[in-house]
Amino acid sequence: MKAVVIGASAGLGRALAGCLAEAGHEVMLVARDGRDLDPVARDLSIRFDARVQWLEADLAAPDVAELRTGVLERMGGLDALFMVAGLGDDADAGIMEDVALRRLIDVNLTGPASIINAFLPDLMRNGQSHLVGVGSVAAVRGRSRNMVYGSAKRGLEFYFEALRHRLDGGGCRVQFYRAGFMDTTMLGNERPGPLVVRPEAVARAMVARLGGPSGMAYLPRRWLLAALILRLLPWPLFRRMRR
Amino acid sequence: MTVPARRLFHCLGFGESALGWRESPDRYRFFDRMPQGACIPMGAGLSLAGASFGEGVRSVEMRRFDRILDFDPVQGAITVEAGITLGRLFEFLAPRGWLVAVQPGYPDITVGGCVAGNVHGKNPLAHGCFGRWVTALELAHPAHGRLRLSADERPDLLELTIGGFGLTGWILSVTLRLLPLPGGPVVTEPVKVDSLEQAAEILAVRKDGADLLYSWHDLAMPGRSGAGLVFVGRHLDEPKVAAIPGRCRALDQDRRALPVGVMNRAGIAVLNRMQAWRWRGTKSQDAAAATFPFAANPEYFYLYGRNGFIEHQTLIPWDMAEAYIARLRHLLDRHSVTPGLCVMKPFGGAPCLLRFEGDGLSLAIEVARGRAALALFADLDALDVELGCRANILKDARLPAAAVAAQYSGLETFRSRLLAFDPDRLMQSSLSRRIGL
């Protein structure tokens, strides 16, 4: 399989690229900074003897035509697109500057939608392709923290639902995950708490579920219950959950 | 943007603590920024002194930079990012028949930490310290950018960085020469000794030819003769693929140390009996278990309790070994202190700057922290100076500046070269401030 991982320089994206390379797939890493992508590509090629390449693209303003040409030229097509990129901001609690706010929406929603849109014809033509997106449990309910991030991820999730509707019956399987807390820089610099899992665990589950059901799921699975409770929590109780 | 998190850091053993900031980047653009205030790189954060944190200092964890950048399976060389742990590196190298020559006993330690501490492994006599196996480094410093260091490029800075306690900047990547890994098990045979002196004699004689050579002593018994075991290990070369290390159990003393320590004289006596019993016969271990003996039992460190322990490792010239041992025994009695651990090994390498290297006998003791322990260690400092010994700076959380100045002739050179490279002294730690750097 030829897989493109958007947001592959660190965290879940890097872990996912590792799982794909280990399983013998050809991987194209995409992220903002080649200085981060090159070590990942070298590491995976050396450890798994896999074909791993990389391309730079800034999700805040991606040149999607160039990215698409680059991917198709270097890989000669694609079978799977993983949209893993995400950006958080510690100030995302109502104290963010406008530039940072716009960047947050661009990287988490506008950029991903625009890249998926560019690759959509290729995915549809393929006949047996995968489109996988990653959202967050922060998008379950609007909270005083991750205000803009949660909104953008919720938007992305909505777009994925629409994609699933559009691509239903064709060859492209659309999967979306609400990922729980992982030990990545998205968590800030705090020590990982008990709910935090390694991104490798989530990545492994994503690869294992590739042929599985379309639609939205929680990873790790236990977040389903937590999210359900959070969703159903009446406002007088929910408003107290502020930090 | 992420904000650094406030955190109270402790070194292993709680010998040194400081309230600082923790940052855990995963992209290279982090190193483009000019930091505000003092910083220090942090590997696993497991050293016995406050080398990776300081009061008000930003500790920058390197653990997310852990990739393999280059591997030469013919010549036996590897280039890795500094945050890769010895355990992960072993996992990659062992099935391919290679081994990092010098490895401390705990697999969570990072390669960057090994370089900054110029650590020793199980056979410092034959293999020297970690720095001997480093052929090149990439260093990043806010004032100088990214620098390549090797024998041909900035050799002075390479020398300063190996055993430089992270004070020259961020070590980004390290190129290491490797040793072929023998396929067979490590067979360790314990030799019973009645005293520290007897062990020192055996270590002096048998120092050539063993792959693993150290002694362990029980100083809890009346008379403190230091009866114990000398371990002589040999790595057999049989055609068999080496095992992979088992799951490493994380060492988390902050959360798991007993509320009250049990390492008093009686507790130590009991523990020593158990250890002597466990180690009584010839043992055959796979390479992974022999390389990382502490992976399986981090609980040992928790026994000292929240009050912790301090360690003192001294490099004694061979002709002073007997005198040192006699004086040590006397001091232990005078201060009524019983070491929870006493280990000796023959040492090698060449002394340079602040590195713990050179010919001699290394003697390390670990004692429960307290007033008596501090008084004992102060006397040991004086003894070290008197007998021409040197204490390991990275292992002693209270070693005062005066002791370092008296024992290390390279201190002034180290200080002036560091100042010449970094006049603003951006990298600082509890350790660097304590020893006056």
Interface residues (C-beta under 8 A of the other chain):
Chain A: S9 A10 G11 D33 R35 D36 P39 V40 R42 D43 I46 R47 G88 D89 D90 A91 A100 T184 T185 G188 N189 E190 R191
Chain B: M1 T2 V3 P4 A5 R7 W21 R22 E23 S24 P25 D26 R27 Y28 R29 R64 F65 R67 I68 L69 D70 F71 E81 F92
